[in-house]
Amino acid sequence: MKRVVLPCLVVLASLVAAPQASAAACQYTKQDLPVPAGVGDVFLNGGSANNSRIVGQAQAGSYTQTLYWANGTLRQLPPAAPDASTYGFDVNNTGVIAGFVVDSVNGIPATTRAFRYENGAYEFLETDAGKDSAARAVNQAGDVAGLHGGDLYLWPRGGARKLIAAQSGQVMGISDDGKIVARSSSGIKVFDVGGGPVVTIPGGGIGTAVMDNDRVFLVARASSGELVTSEYDLNGVKVAEHPVNGRTFGRNGSGTVWGTYSQPDATRTHALWRSTGRTDVVADPMPLESVYSDITDAATLIGTHRTDQGVRPARWLWVCS
Protein backbone atom coordinates (compact mmCIF):
# COMPACT_ATOMS: atom_id res chain seq x y z
CA MET A 1 0.00 0.00 0.00
CA LYS A 2 1.14 3.53 -0.69
CA ARG A 3 1.50 6.30 1.88
CA VAL A 4 -1.94 7.52 3.24
CA VAL A 5 -3.99 5.10 1.13
CA LEU A 6 -4.36 2.45 3.85
CA PRO A 7 -5.81 4.74 6.55
CA CYS A 8 -8.34 6.15 4.09
CA LEU A 9 -9.31 2.67 2.98
CA VAL A 10 -9.83 1.56 6.57
CA VAL A 11 -12.15 4.47 7.22
CA LEU A 12 -14.03 3.90 4.00
CA ALA A 13 -14.40 0.21 4.69
CA SER A 14 -15.97 0.93 8.04
CA LEU A 15 -18.37 3.45 6.54
CA VAL A 16 -19.03 1.44 3.37
CA ALA A 17 -19.74 4.72 1.61
CA ALA A 18 -19.26 5.84 -1.96
CA PRO A 19 -17.47 9.12 -2.70
CA GLN A 20 -19.50 12.29 -2.31
CA ALA A 21 -19.33 14.98 -4.95
CA SER A 22 -18.79 17.62 -2.27
CA ALA A 23 -15.66 16.00 -0.82
CA ALA A 24 -13.26 18.58 -2.27
CA ALA A 25 -10.27 17.26 -0.26
CA CYS A 26 -10.66 13.75 -1.68
CA GLN A 27 -9.96 12.31 -5.10
CA TYR A 28 -9.46 9.04 -6.96
CA THR A 29 -5.79 8.10 -7.19
CA LYS A 30 -4.50 5.28 -9.40
CA GLN A 31 -2.43 2.52 -7.81
CA ASP A 32 -0.96 0.10 -10.35
CA LEU A 33 -1.09 -3.61 -9.68
CA PRO A 34 2.29 -5.35 -10.08
CA VAL A 35 2.92 -7.27 -13.31
CA PRO A 36 5.80 -9.53 -14.43
CA ALA A 37 8.68 -7.89 -16.25
CA GLY A 38 8.63 -8.01 -20.02
CA VAL A 39 4.97 -8.86 -20.59
CA GLY A 40 2.72 -7.22 -23.16
CA ASP A 41 -0.85 -6.16 -22.55
CA VAL A 42 -2.39 -7.29 -19.25
CA PHE A 43 -6.16 -7.75 -19.06
CA LEU A 44 -8.46 -8.55 -16.15
CA ASN A 45 -11.11 -11.25 -16.51
CA GLY A 46 -12.78 -11.63 -13.12
CA GLY A 47 -12.69 -11.08 -9.38
CA SER A 48 -13.91 -12.63 -6.15
CA ALA A 49 -17.13 -11.62 -4.44
CA ASN A 50 -15.25 -9.68 -1.74
CA ASN A 51 -12.82 -8.21 -4.34
CA SER A 52 -9.78 -9.55 -2.47
CA ARG A 53 -8.78 -11.68 -5.46
CA ILE A 54 -8.46 -10.66 -9.12
CA VAL A 55 -7.57 -12.87 -12.07
CA GLY A 56 -6.37 -11.88 -15.51
CA GLN A 57 -3.95 -12.67 -18.27
CA ALA A 58 -0.80 -11.36 -19.92
CA GLN A 59 0.88 -11.99 -23.24
CA ALA A 60 4.32 -13.49 -22.61
CA GLY A 61 6.11 -14.15 -25.89
CA SER A 62 4.03 -16.49 -28.04
CA TYR A 63 1.82 -17.65 -25.16
CA THR A 64 -0.73 -16.26 -22.73
CA GLN A 65 -0.27 -16.77 -18.99
CA THR A 66 -2.73 -16.39 -16.13
CA LEU A 67 -1.98 -13.77 -13.49
CA TYR A 68 -3.62 -13.65 -10.09
CA TRP A 69 -3.58 -10.97 -7.41
CA ALA A 70 -4.37 -11.70 -3.75
CA ASN A 71 -4.91 -8.47 -1.80
CA GLY A 72 -2.76 -6.68 -4.35
CA THR A 73 0.10 -9.21 -4.31
CA LEU A 74 0.96 -10.76 -7.67
CA ARG A 75 0.80 -14.54 -8.05
CA GLN A 76 1.58 -16.26 -11.35
CA LEU A 77 0.09 -19.59 -12.29
CA PRO A 78 2.77 -22.06 -13.42
CA PRO A 79 2.68 -23.43 -16.97
CA ALA A 80 -0.02 -26.07 -17.27
CA ALA A 81 1.78 -27.93 -20.05
CA PRO A 82 4.57 -27.32 -22.57
CA ASP A 83 3.49 -25.12 -25.48
CA ALA A 84 0.22 -24.19 -23.77
CA SER A 85 -1.52 -20.92 -22.92
CA THR A 86 -3.65 -20.54 -19.79
CA TYR A 87 -6.67 -18.28 -19.32
CA GLY A 88 -8.04 -17.73 -15.82
CA PHE A 89 -11.57 -16.33 -16.01
CA ASP A 90 -12.94 -16.28 -12.46
CA VAL A 91 -11.74 -16.62 -8.87
CA ASN A 92 -13.49 -17.00 -5.52
CA ASN A 93 -12.71 -15.55 -2.10
CA THR A 94 -10.30 -18.38 -1.20
CA GLY A 95 -8.33 -18.25 -4.44
CA VAL A 96 -9.91 -21.09 -6.43
CA ILE A 97 -9.54 -20.17 -10.11
CA ALA A 98 -11.66 -21.39 -13.02
CA GLY A 99 -10.30 -21.22 -16.55
CA PHE A 100 -8.98 -23.19 -19.47
CA VAL A 101 -5.76 -24.27 -21.15
CA VAL A 102 -5.18 -24.02 -24.87
CA ASP A 103 -2.74 -26.71 -25.99
CA SER A 104 -0.71 -26.09 -29.11
CA VAL A 105 0.66 -28.43 -31.77
CA ASN A 106 3.61 -27.03 -33.70
CA GLY A 107 2.70 -23.59 -32.38
CA ILE A 108 -0.90 -23.80 -33.58
CA PRO A 109 -3.73 -23.81 -30.96
CA ALA A 110 -5.36 -27.22 -30.98
CA THR A 111 -7.45 -28.29 -27.97
CA THR A 112 -9.05 -26.43 -25.05
CA ARG A 113 -9.33 -27.99 -21.57
CA ALA A 114 -11.23 -26.63 -18.56
CA PHE A 115 -9.46 -26.46 -15.21
CA ARG A 116 -9.97 -25.70 -11.56
CA TYR A 117 -6.80 -24.35 -9.92
CA GLU A 118 -6.02 -24.08 -6.22
CA ASN A 119 -3.11 -24.48 -3.82
CA GLY A 120 -0.61 -24.49 -6.66
CA ALA A 121 -2.16 -27.34 -8.64
CA TYR A 122 -4.33 -27.71 -11.74
CA GLU A 123 -7.31 -30.03 -11.74
CA PHE A 124 -8.33 -30.69 -15.33
CA LEU A 125 -12.08 -31.14 -15.47
CA GLU A 126 -13.71 -34.13 -17.14
CA THR A 127 -13.81 -33.59 -20.90
CA ASP A 128 -14.80 -36.09 -23.58
CA ALA A 129 -12.24 -37.09 -26.18
CA GLY A 130 -12.46 -34.88 -29.22
CA LYS A 131 -14.38 -32.15 -27.36
CA ASP A 132 -13.24 -28.75 -26.11
CA SER A 133 -14.14 -27.45 -22.66
CA ALA A 134 -13.74 -24.10 -20.93
CA ALA A 135 -14.45 -23.18 -17.29
CA ARG A 136 -15.85 -19.68 -16.97
CA ALA A 137 -17.15 -19.19 -13.42
CA VAL A 138 -16.64 -20.50 -9.88
CA ASN A 139 -18.63 -20.01 -6.66
CA GLN A 140 -17.49 -20.03 -3.03
CA ALA A 141 -17.90 -23.81 -2.78
CA GLY A 142 -15.52 -24.28 -5.69
CA ASP A 143 -18.25 -25.49 -8.07
CA VAL A 144 -17.33 -24.58 -11.64
CA ALA A 145 -19.62 -23.65 -14.53
CA GLY A 146 -18.51 -23.65 -18.14
CA LEU A 147 -18.91 -25.04 -21.61
CA HIS A 148 -18.25 -28.55 -22.90
CA GLY A 149 -18.65 -28.96 -26.63
CA GLY A 150 -20.86 -25.86 -26.69
CA ASP A 151 -23.20 -27.10 -23.93
CA LEU A 152 -23.51 -25.71 -20.41
CA TYR A 153 -22.01 -27.96 -17.73
CA LEU A 154 -21.46 -27.91 -13.99
CA TRP A 155 -18.33 -29.47 -12.53
CA PRO A 156 -19.17 -29.61 -8.81
CA ARG A 157 -16.42 -30.00 -6.27
CA GLY A 158 -16.18 -33.66 -5.36
CA GLY A 159 -18.87 -34.82 -7.76
CA ALA A 160 -19.49 -35.91 -11.33
CA ARG A 161 -19.99 -33.31 -14.04
CA LYS A 162 -23.58 -32.48 -14.93
CA LEU A 163 -25.18 -31.28 -18.15
CA ILE A 164 -27.28 -28.21 -17.37
CA ALA A 165 -28.44 -27.05 -20.82
CA ALA A 166 -27.64 -27.59 -24.47
CA GLN A 167 -26.26 -24.72 -26.55
CA SER A 168 -26.84 -22.18 -23.78
CA GLY A 169 -24.42 -19.46 -24.91
CA GLN A 170 -21.67 -17.86 -22.82
CA VAL A 171 -21.55 -18.29 -19.04
CA MET A 172 -21.80 -15.03 -17.09
CA GLY A 173 -21.51 -16.42 -13.56
CA ILE A 174 -22.61 -18.91 -10.91
CA SER A 175 -24.14 -18.02 -7.55
CA ASP A 176 -23.40 -19.71 -4.24
CA ASP A 177 -26.86 -21.30 -4.26
CA GLY A 178 -26.30 -22.92 -7.65
CA LYS A 179 -27.81 -20.51 -10.16
CA ILE A 180 -25.89 -20.29 -13.45
CA VAL A 181 -26.46 -17.24 -15.64
CA ALA A 182 -25.80 -17.64 -19.36
CA ARG A 183 -26.33 -15.37 -22.34
CA SER A 184 -27.00 -16.37 -25.94
CA SER A 185 -28.41 -14.64 -29.00
CA SER A 186 -31.90 -15.46 -27.69
CA GLY A 187 -31.38 -13.66 -24.37
CA ILE A 188 -30.23 -14.27 -20.78
CA LYS A 189 -31.33 -17.30 -18.81
CA VAL A 190 -30.80 -18.41 -15.21
CA PHE A 191 -30.41 -22.17 -14.75
CA ASP A 192 -30.91 -23.88 -11.38
CA VAL A 193 -28.38 -26.73 -11.04
CA GLY A 194 -30.81 -28.39 -8.61
CA GLY A 195 -33.36 -28.81 -11.38
CA GLY A 196 -35.61 -25.83 -10.62
CA PRO A 197 -37.36 -23.85 -13.36
CA VAL A 198 -35.32 -21.88 -15.88
CA VAL A 199 -35.72 -18.12 -15.46
CA THR A 200 -35.60 -15.80 -18.46
CA ILE A 201 -34.37 -12.25 -17.95
CA PRO A 202 -36.77 -10.11 -20.01
CA GLY A 203 -35.50 -8.48 -23.15
CA GLY A 204 -32.08 -10.05 -23.38
CA GLY A 205 -30.42 -6.66 -23.45
CA ILE A 206 -28.63 -4.49 -25.98
CA GLY A 207 -24.85 -4.56 -25.92
CA THR A 208 -22.97 -5.66 -22.81
CA ALA A 209 -24.47 -7.46 -19.83
CA VAL A 210 -22.88 -8.03 -16.42
CA MET A 211 -23.55 -10.33 -13.46
CA ASP A 212 -22.32 -9.00 -10.12
CA ASN A 213 -23.40 -9.69 -6.53
CA ASP A 214 -26.21 -11.97 -7.76
CA ARG A 215 -27.66 -9.22 -9.93
CA VAL A 216 -27.79 -9.00 -13.72
CA PHE A 217 -27.31 -5.63 -15.40
CA LEU A 218 -28.19 -5.12 -19.03
CA VAL A 219 -28.79 -2.19 -21.32
CA ALA A 220 -32.43 -1.97 -22.45
CA ARG A 221 -34.71 0.57 -24.01
CA ALA A 222 -37.07 2.31 -21.59
CA SER A 223 -40.67 3.16 -22.41
CA SER A 224 -39.46 6.69 -23.21
CA GLY A 225 -37.21 5.28 -25.92
CA GLU A 226 -34.00 6.11 -24.04
CA LEU A 227 -31.32 3.52 -23.32
CA VAL A 228 -31.02 2.65 -19.62
CA THR A 229 -29.54 -0.17 -17.56
CA SER A 230 -32.04 -2.52 -15.99
CA GLU A 231 -31.06 -4.42 -12.83
CA TYR A 232 -32.59 -7.86 -12.26
CA ASP A 233 -32.28 -10.39 -9.46
CA LEU A 234 -31.77 -14.06 -10.31
CA ASN A 235 -35.51 -14.70 -10.07
CA GLY A 236 -36.00 -12.49 -13.12
CA VAL A 237 -37.49 -9.62 -11.11
CA LYS A 238 -36.53 -6.11 -12.18
CA VAL A 239 -35.38 -4.37 -9.02
CA ALA A 240 -34.02 -1.09 -10.37
CA GLU A 241 -33.41 1.00 -13.45
CA HIS A 242 -30.33 3.17 -13.80
CA PRO A 243 -29.62 5.97 -16.30
CA VAL A 244 -26.48 4.12 -17.40
CA ASN A 245 -26.66 4.11 -21.19
CA GLY A 246 -23.07 3.02 -21.74
CA ARG A 247 -21.64 0.10 -19.79
CA THR A 248 -22.17 -1.15 -16.25
CA PHE A 249 -19.04 -2.47 -14.52
CA GLY A 250 -20.36 -3.59 -11.14
CA ARG A 251 -22.37 -3.06 -7.98
CA ASN A 252 -20.99 -3.13 -4.46
CA GLY A 253 -22.61 -4.32 -1.25
CA SER A 254 -24.15 -0.94 -0.47
CA GLY A 255 -25.87 -0.78 -3.86
CA THR A 256 -23.51 1.71 -5.54
CA VAL A 257 -23.34 1.05 -9.28
CA TRP A 258 -20.33 2.03 -11.39
CA GLY A 259 -20.83 2.56 -15.10
CA THR A 260 -20.67 5.04 -17.96
CA TYR A 261 -23.16 7.32 -19.63
CA SER A 262 -23.03 9.38 -22.83
CA GLN A 263 -22.79 13.16 -22.83
CA PRO A 264 -24.66 15.16 -25.52
CA ASP A 265 -21.45 15.19 -27.58
CA ALA A 266 -21.28 11.35 -27.31
CA THR A 267 -18.37 11.47 -24.83
CA ARG A 268 -18.51 8.59 -22.36
CA THR A 269 -18.30 9.62 -18.69
CA HIS A 270 -17.62 7.30 -15.75
CA ALA A 271 -19.98 7.78 -12.82
CA LEU A 272 -21.27 6.21 -9.60
CA TRP A 273 -25.01 5.86 -9.10
CA ARG A 274 -26.53 5.62 -5.62
CA SER A 275 -30.03 6.07 -4.29
CA THR A 276 -29.22 9.76 -3.76
CA GLY A 277 -28.11 10.39 -7.34
CA ARG A 278 -25.11 10.38 -9.64
CA THR A 279 -21.50 11.32 -8.91
CA ASP A 280 -19.16 11.66 -11.90
CA VAL A 281 -15.76 10.00 -11.48
CA VAL A 282 -12.73 12.25 -11.88
CA ALA A 283 -9.37 10.52 -12.25
CA ASP A 284 -6.23 10.72 -14.37
CA PRO A 285 -5.97 8.38 -16.15
CA MET A 286 -9.52 7.10 -16.32
CA PRO A 287 -10.11 3.34 -16.41
CA LEU A 288 -10.65 1.78 -19.81
CA GLU A 289 -14.23 0.93 -20.68
CA SER A 290 -13.68 -2.17 -22.78
CA VAL A 291 -12.43 -4.70 -20.20
CA TYR A 292 -13.50 -6.26 -16.88
CA SER A 293 -13.86 -3.78 -14.03
CA ASP A 294 -15.55 -3.74 -10.62
CA ILE A 295 -16.24 -1.56 -7.56
CA THR A 296 -15.51 -2.65 -3.99
CA ASP A 297 -17.51 -1.94 -0.85
CA ALA A 298 -14.92 0.76 -0.06
CA ALA A 299 -15.71 2.37 -3.45
CA THR A 300 -12.29 1.39 -4.84
CA LEU A 301 -12.44 0.98 -8.62
CA ILE A 302 -10.71 -2.02 -10.22
CA GLY A 303 -9.81 -1.88 -13.89
CA THR A 304 -7.13 -1.24 -16.48
CA HIS A 305 -5.55 1.73 -18.22
CA ARG A 306 -3.29 2.25 -21.20
CA THR A 307 0.43 3.07 -20.83
CA ASP A 308 3.44 3.27 -23.14
CA GLN A 309 4.14 -0.37 -22.19
CA GLY A 310 0.61 -1.52 -23.03
CA VAL A 311 -2.58 -2.11 -21.06
CA ARG A 312 -1.96 -2.36 -17.31
CA PRO A 313 -4.19 -3.27 -14.32
CA ALA A 314 -4.76 -0.87 -11.45
CA ARG A 315 -6.98 0.12 -8.56
CA TRP A 316 -8.33 3.64 -8.19
CA LEU A 317 -8.37 4.49 -4.49
CA TRP A 318 -10.53 7.17 -2.88
CA VAL A 319 -7.81 9.09 -1.04
CA CYS A 320 -8.42 12.01 1.32
CA SER A 321 -5.71 14.49 2.30
SEPALUM-309393 format. One line per 5 residues: number of its first residue (from 1); their letters; for each residue x, y, z of C-alpha. Coordinates in nm, 3 decimals, decimal comma. Example, Ala and Ser with C-alpha at 12.3 -4.5 7.8 and 13.67 -1.06 7.14 Angstrom:
BEGIN
1 = AS = 1,230:-0,450:0,780  1,367:-0,106:0,714
REM end
This chain:
BEGIN
1 = MKRVV = 0,000:0,000:0,000  0,114:0,353:-0,069  0,150:0,630:0,188  -0,194:0,752:0,324  -0,399:0,510:0,113
6 = LPCLV = -0,436:0,245:0,385  -0,581:0,474:0,655  -0,834:0,615:0,409  -0,931:0,267:0,298  -0,983:0,156:0,657
11 = VLASL = -1,215:0,447:0,722  -1,403:0,390:0,400  -1,440:0,021:0,469  -1,597:0,093:0,804  -1,837:0,345:0,654
16 = VAAPQ = -1,903:0,144:0,337  -1,974:0,472:0,161  -1,926:0,584:-0,196  -1,747:0,912:-0,270  -1,950:1,229:-0,231
21 = ASAAA = -1,933:1,498:-0,495  -1,879:1,762:-0,227  -1,566:1,600:-0,082  -1,326:1,858:-0,227  -1,027:1,726:-0,026
26 = CQYTK = -1,066:1,375:-0,168  -0,996:1,231:-0,510  -0,946:0,904:-0,696  -0,579:0,810:-0,719  -0,450:0,528:-0,940
31 = QDLPV = -0,243:0,252:-0,781  -0,096:0,010:-1,035  -0,109:-0,361:-0,968  0,229:-0,535:-1,008  0,292:-0,727:-1,331
36 = PAGVG = 0,580:-0,953:-1,443  0,868:-0,789:-1,625  0,863:-0,801:-2,002  0,497:-0,886:-2,059  0,272:-0,722:-2,316
41 = DVFLN = -0,085:-0,616:-2,255  -0,239:-0,729:-1,925  -0,616:-0,775:-1,906  -0,846:-0,855:-1,615  -1,111:-1,125:-1,651
46 = GGSAN = -1,278:-1,163:-1,312  -1,269:-1,108:-0,938  -1,391:-1,263:-0,615  -1,713:-1,162:-0,444  -1,525:-0,968:-0,174
51 = NSRIV = -1,282:-0,821:-0,434  -0,978:-0,955:-0,247  -0,878:-1,168:-0,546  -0,846:-1,066:-0,912  -0,757:-1,287:-1,207
56 = GQAQA = -0,637:-1,188:-1,551  -0,395:-1,267:-1,827  -0,080:-1,136:-1,992  0,088:-1,199:-2,324  0,432:-1,349:-2,261
61 = GSYTQ = 0,611:-1,415:-2,589  0,403:-1,649:-2,804  0,182:-1,765:-2,516  -0,073:-1,626:-2,273  -0,027:-1,677:-1,899
66 = TLYWA = -0,273:-1,639:-1,613  -0,198:-1,377:-1,349  -0,362:-1,365:-1,009  -0,358:-1,097:-0,741  -0,437:-1,170:-0,375
71 = NGTLR = -0,491:-0,847:-0,180  -0,276:-0,668:-0,435  0,010:-0,921:-0,431  0,096:-1,076:-0,767  0,080:-1,454:-0,805
76 = QLPPA = 0,158:-1,626:-1,135  0,009:-1,959:-1,229  0,277:-2,206:-1,342  0,268:-2,343:-1,697  -0,002:-2,607:-1,727
81 = APDAS = 0,178:-2,793:-2,005  0,457:-2,732:-2,257  0,349:-2,512:-2,548  0,022:-2,419:-2,377  -0,152:-2,092:-2,292
86 = TYGFD = -0,365:-2,054:-1,979  -0,667:-1,828:-1,932  -0,804:-1,773:-1,582  -1,157:-1,633:-1,601  -1,294:-1,628:-1,246
91 = VNNTG = -1,174:-1,662:-0,887  -1,349:-1,700:-0,552  -1,271:-1,555:-0,210  -1,030:-1,838:-0,120  -0,833:-1,825:-0,444
96 = VIAGF = -0,991:-2,109:-0,643  -0,954:-2,017:-1,011  -1,166:-2,139:-1,302  -1,030:-2,122:-1,655  -0,898:-2,319:-1,947
101 = VVDSV = -0,576:-2,427:-2,115  -0,518:-2,402:-2,487  -0,274:-2,671:-2,599  -0,071:-2,609:-2,911  0,066:-2,843:-3,177
106 = NGIPA = 0,361:-2,703:-3,370  0,270:-2,359:-3,238  -0,090:-2,380:-3,358  -0,373:-2,381:-3,096  -0,536:-2,722:-3,098
111 = TTRAF = -0,745:-2,829:-2,797  -0,905:-2,643:-2,505  -0,933:-2,799:-2,157  -1,123:-2,663:-1,856  -0,946:-2,646:-1,521
116 = RYENG = -0,997:-2,570:-1,156  -0,680:-2,435:-0,992  -0,602:-2,408:-0,622  -0,311:-2,448:-0,382  -0,061:-2,449:-0,666
121 = AYEFL = -0,216:-2,734:-0,864  -0,433:-2,771:-1,174  -0,731:-3,003:-1,174  -0,833:-3,069:-1,533  -1,208:-3,114:-1,547
126 = ETDAG = -1,371:-3,413:-1,714  -1,381:-3,359:-2,090  -1,480:-3,609:-2,358  -1,224:-3,709:-2,618  -1,246:-3,488:-2,922
131 = KDSAA = -1,438:-3,215:-2,736  -1,324:-2,875:-2,611  -1,414:-2,745:-2,266  -1,374:-2,410:-2,093  -1,445:-2,318:-1,729
136 = RAVNQ = -1,585:-1,968:-1,697  -1,715:-1,919:-1,342  -1,664:-2,050:-0,988  -1,863:-2,001:-0,666  -1,749:-2,003:-0,303
141 = AGDVA = -1,790:-2,381:-0,278  -1,552:-2,428:-0,569  -1,825:-2,549:-0,807  -1,733:-2,458:-1,164  -1,962:-2,365:-1,453
146 = GLHGG = -1,851:-2,365:-1,814  -1,891:-2,504:-2,161  -1,825:-2,855:-2,290  -1,865:-2,896:-2,663  -2,086:-2,586:-2,669
151 = DLYLW = -2,320:-2,710:-2,393  -2,351:-2,571:-2,041  -2,201:-2,796:-1,773  -2,146:-2,791:-1,399  -1,833:-2,947:-1,253
156 = PRGGA = -1,917:-2,961:-0,881  -1,642:-3,000:-0,627  -1,618:-3,366:-0,536  -1,887:-3,482:-0,776  -1,949:-3,591:-1,133
161 = RKLIA = -1,999:-3,331:-1,404  -2,358:-3,248:-1,493  -2,518:-3,128:-1,815  -2,728:-2,821:-1,737  -2,844:-2,705:-2,082
166 = AQSGQ = -2,764:-2,759:-2,447  -2,626:-2,472:-2,655  -2,684:-2,218:-2,378  -2,442:-1,946:-2,491  -2,167:-1,786:-2,282
171 = VMGIS = -2,155:-1,829:-1,904  -2,180:-1,503:-1,709  -2,151:-1,642:-1,356  -2,261:-1,891:-1,091  -2,414:-1,802:-0,755
176 = DDGKI = -2,340:-1,971:-0,424  -2,686:-2,130:-0,426  -2,630:-2,292:-0,765  -2,781:-2,051:-1,016  -2,589:-2,029:-1,345
181 = VARSS = -2,646:-1,724:-1,564  -2,580:-1,764:-1,936  -2,633:-1,537:-2,234  -2,700:-1,637:-2,594  -2,841:-1,464:-2,900
186 = SGIKV = -3,190:-1,546:-2,769  -3,138:-1,366:-2,437  -3,023:-1,427:-2,078  -3,133:-1,730:-1,881  -3,080:-1,841:-1,521
191 = FDVGG = -3,041:-2,217:-1,475  -3,091:-2,388:-1,138  -2,838:-2,673:-1,104  -3,081:-2,839:-0,861  -3,336:-2,881:-1,138
196 = GPVVT = -3,561:-2,583:-1,062  -3,736:-2,385:-1,336  -3,532:-2,188:-1,588  -3,572:-1,812:-1,546  -3,560:-1,580:-1,846
201 = IPGGG = -3,437:-1,225:-1,795  -3,677:-1,011:-2,001  -3,550:-0,848:-2,315  -3,208:-1,005:-2,338  -3,042:-0,666:-2,345
206 = IGTAV = -2,863:-0,449:-2,598  -2,485:-0,456:-2,592  -2,297:-0,566:-2,281  -2,447:-0,746:-1,983  -2,288:-0,803:-1,642
211 = MDNDR = -2,355:-1,033:-1,346  -2,232:-0,900:-1,012  -2,340:-0,969:-0,653  -2,621:-1,197:-0,776  -2,766:-0,922:-0,993
216 = VFLVA = -2,779:-0,900:-1,372  -2,731:-0,563:-1,540  -2,819:-0,512:-1,903  -2,879:-0,219:-2,132  -3,243:-0,197:-2,245
221 = RASSG = -3,471:0,057:-2,401  -3,707:0,231:-2,159  -4,067:0,316:-2,241  -3,946:0,669:-2,321  -3,721:0,528:-2,592
226 = ELVTS = -3,400:0,611:-2,404  -3,132:0,352:-2,332  -3,102:0,265:-1,962  -2,954:-0,017:-1,756  -3,204:-0,252:-1,599
231 = EYDLN = -3,106:-0,442:-1,283  -3,259:-0,786:-1,226  -3,228:-1,039:-0,946  -3,177:-1,406:-1,031  -3,551:-1,470:-1,007
236 = GVKVA = -3,600:-1,249:-1,312  -3,749:-0,962:-1,111  -3,653:-0,611:-1,218  -3,538:-0,437:-0,902  -3,402:-0,109:-1,037
241 = EHPVN = -3,341:0,100:-1,345  -3,033:0,317:-1,380  -2,962:0,597:-1,630  -2,648:0,412:-1,740  -2,666:0,411:-2,119
246 = GRTFG = -2,307:0,302:-2,174  -2,164:0,010:-1,979  -2,217:-0,115:-1,625  -1,904:-0,247:-1,452  -2,036:-0,359:-1,114
251 = RNGSG = -2,237:-0,306:-0,798  -2,099:-0,313:-0,446  -2,261:-0,432:-0,125  -2,415:-0,094:-0,047  -2,587:-0,078:-0,386
256 = TVWGT = -2,351:0,171:-0,554  -2,334:0,105:-0,928  -2,033:0,203:-1,139  -2,083:0,256:-1,510  -2,067:0,504:-1,796
261 = YSQPD = -2,316:0,732:-1,963  -2,303:0,938:-2,283  -2,279:1,316:-2,283  -2,466:1,516:-2,552  -2,145:1,519:-2,758
266 = ATRTH = -2,128:1,135:-2,731  -1,837:1,147:-2,483  -1,851:0,859:-2,236  -1,830:0,962:-1,869  -1,762:0,730:-1,575
271 = ALWRS = -1,998:0,778:-1,282  -2,127:0,621:-0,960  -2,501:0,586:-0,910  -2,653:0,562:-0,562  -3,003:0,607:-0,429
276 = TGRTD = -2,922:0,976:-0,376  -2,811:1,039:-0,734  -2,511:1,038:-0,964  -2,150:1,132:-0,891  -1,916:1,166:-1,190
281 = VVADP = -1,576:1,000:-1,148  -1,273:1,225:-1,188  -0,937:1,052:-1,225  -0,623:1,072:-1,437  -0,597:0,838:-1,615
286 = MPLES = -0,952:0,710:-1,632  -1,011:0,334:-1,641  -1,065:0,178:-1,981  -1,423:0,093:-2,068  -1,368:-0,217:-2,278
291 = VYSDI = -1,243:-0,470:-2,020  -1,350:-0,626:-1,688  -1,386:-0,378:-1,403  -1,555:-0,374:-1,062  -1,624:-0,156:-0,756
296 = TDAAT = -1,551:-0,265:-0,399  -1,751:-0,194:-0,085  -1,492:0,076:-0,006  -1,571:0,237:-0,345  -1,229:0,139:-0,484
301 = LIGTH = -1,244:0,098:-0,862  -1,071:-0,202:-1,022  -0,981:-0,188:-1,389  -0,713:-0,124:-1,648  -0,555:0,173:-1,822
306 = RTDQG = -0,329:0,225:-2,120  0,043:0,307:-2,083  0,344:0,327:-2,314  0,414:-0,037:-2,219  0,061:-0,152:-2,303
311 = VRPAR = -0,258:-0,211:-2,106  -0,196:-0,236:-1,731  -0,419:-0,327:-1,432  -0,476:-0,087:-1,145  -0,698:0,012:-0,856
316 = WLWVC = -0,833:0,364:-0,819  -0,837:0,449:-0,449  -1,053:0,717:-0,288  -0,781:0,909:-0,104  -0,842:1,201:0,132
321 = S = -0,571:1,449:0,230
REM end
